[in-house]
Amino acid sequence: MSVTPDETLDCSGLACPMPILKTKKAIDALKVGQVLKMIATDPGSSSDMNAWTQKTGHELLESQQDGNKFIFFIKKTK
């Protein structure tokens, strides 16, 4: 699956909860249907992002790991 993000947010080097807080702020700035690519280096970000998207109702389109980076594609749904 190839997702083209509307915005990219690099949270490399940040520890929980900063990637989630920055993701929320970035998603809030998008229009419904747009996609945010978030890059994190915190190993806990995978479970954090799963929980956050379930709680907020935004759609986690894809998540992948590239070396020590965790990459998420989140679609704003509301």
N, C-alpha and C positions, 0 to 999 in steps of 0.2 A: 504494500500500500504506500502510495506516495502522497503526502499531504503538503500542500503549499500554505505556509503560515502567513497571516496578515501582519503579525508582529512577532519579534523574537525578544525574549527576556533571558539574560544570562545571569544566573544566580550562583555561578561557580564560586567556591570558597565560603559560601554562607552556610551557617548551620541553622537547624530548626529553631524557631519558627519562621525565620526571615524569608526563605523561598516561598512559603505559602502566603505570607503577608504581601510580598511583592507580586505574586501571581494574582491574588485577589484584586489588587490595585490595577494591574495591567488588564485583567479581564473586565473590570468595571469600565475601563476606558474604551473597550471595543463595542462594536455593534453586534446585535444578535446574529448568529451565523458565522461570525468571523472566528479565526483560529489563532491561538497563541502557541508559539513554540517556547517552552521553558527548558533551560539547561541548568542542571544542578550537579554538584559533586558530593552532596550529603547522601550516604547510603540509605538513610531513613526516608529520603524523599519519595521513594516508590510507594511505600505504605501510606505516607502522609498524603500524597497526591490522590491515591485511590480513595482514601477516606474523605478528603476534601471535595472531590468531584461528586461522590455519592451524597454528601451532606448538602451541597449547594445545587445539585441538579445539572451542573455543566457536564459536558460529555468528554470523557477521556478517549480520544480517537485512537491514540497509539502511544506506547511508551517503549523505549529501547535503551540499551546500554552500549556505550562506545568507550571502551577503556574504563576510566574512572568517572566518566560523565554519564549522567542519567538524563535522557531527553524525553520530553512529554509534549504531546500535541493536544491542546484542550480547546474544545469548541464552545463558544458562549451560546447558551440555549435560551436565556431569558433576560 
